[in-house]
Amino acid sequence: MYFGLLIALVPLGLGYLIKIKNNRWMSKINLTLSWMIYLILFIMGAELAHLDNLTTNLQIILCYAIVLFVCTFGGNFVVLLIFDYFSPAKTVKANQTYDSRFKMIFESLRVCIALILGFVCGLFPLFIWKYAEITTQVVLVFLLFFIGIQLRSNNISIKQILLNKIGITTTLLVTISAFLGGVVASFILDLPARVGLAMSSGFGWYSLSGILMTEAHGPIIGSATFLNDILRELCAIILIPTLIKRYQLTTLGLCGATSMDFTLPMLQKGGGIAIVPAAIAQGFLLTLIMPIFITLFNYGWFGL
């Protein structure tokens, strides 16, 4: 149990101790991270191809992902909408177009392409697949390390994060409603509650949630978790232009952990510069707590 938690937190913490000001080096780190994510998803796809009763298992994965998405994203939507309706806090509106929305959707789908390519290659009996598990673990450690560097190098202090009331509030609402949705999904799917809670703890960070869940529960649960989180990002991209003019806090919460990076430009276009601090705070906090909660739930630390 302790080893699993250390694997998740130590690389992230060590990376956070390093601050890089050189833009050239940060660009290299960002590029390296992208390729590492694609590599891990490629391996996940290959592991899927090695499952017995493949057709049946793919149906199970889709069923798990859809039920989990409806319960968690739907729960987020309802709770955030109620909070947004009664909240006096409103951000400045900005009228801008979203001509790059389809480009962002395509960029999100590229990770699915990596998974599909891995699946196709996994159908071939290559000797390299016996090293897939150890390769994933090694890449995961470096992935978390570089993410820690990213977080520290964005010039965001812990004080700034903890003083942003809107970001903290949406983080709490997203976390609690996602957990409730995860419990409901676990009952529907006849899974242990802790597995449903772990699957709901990705908050849109598909590149890591799928990996951690695959390591703990195998490729079926891992792939369902990945699909759930990629669906969150895709739906957030689609809904931002529609919702943000009237329900900005709801839109922010639905973006989950991606609010500090991938969906941040769209949030800024619709909500103005005033929404940026809250978006960064929410994304940072969800990114920070995500591996902690997934690891704790996976190893049953809450007695579930």
Stockholm file with secondary structure:
# STOCKHOLM 1.0

chainA/1-304         MYFGLLIALVPLGLGYLIKIKNNRWMSKINLTLSWMIYLILFIMGAELAHLDNLTTNLQIILCYAIVLFVCTFGGNFVVLLIFDYFSPAKTVKANQTYDSRFKMIFESLRVCIALILGFVCGLFPLFIWKYAEITTQVVLVFLLFFIGIQLRSNNISIKQILLNKIGITTTLLVTISAFLGGVVASFILDLPARVGLAMSSGFGWYSLSGILMTEAHGPIIGSATFLNDILRELCAIILIPTLIKRYQLTTLGLCGATSMDFTLPMLQKGGGIAIVPAAIAQGFLLTLIMPIFITLFNYGWFGL
#=GR chainA/1-304 SS CHHHHHHHHHHHHHHHTCCCCCHHHHHHHHHHHHHHHHHHHHHHHHHHHTCSSHHHHHHHHHHHHHHHHHHHHHHHHHHHHHHHHHCCCCCCCCCCCCTTHHHHHHHHHHHHHHHHHHHHHHTSCCGGGGGHHHHHHHHHHHHHHHHHHHHHHTTCCHHHHHTCHHHHHHHHHHHHHHHHHHHHHHHHHTCCHHHHHHHTTCTTCHHHHHHHHHHHHCHHHHHHHHHHHHHHHHHHHHHHHHHTTTCHHHHHHHHGGGGGTTSHHHHHHHHCGGGHHHHHHHHHHHHHHHHHHHHHHHTTTTCC
#=GC SS_cons         CHHHHHHHHHHHHHHHTCCCCCHHHHHHHHHHHHHHHHHHHHHHHHHHHTCSSHHHHHHHHHHHHHHHHHHHHHHHHHHHHHHHHHCCCCCCCCCCCCTTHHHHHHHHHHHHHHHHHHHHHHTSCCGGGGGHHHHHHHHHHHHHHHHHHHHHHTTCCHHHHHTCHHHHHHHHHHHHHHHHHHHHHHHHHTCCHHHHHHHTTCTTCHHHHHHHHHHHHCHHHHHHHHHHHHHHHHHHHHHHHHHTTTCHHHHHHHHGGGGGTTSHHHHHHHHCGGGHHHHHHHHHHHHHHHHHHHHHHHTTTTCC
//
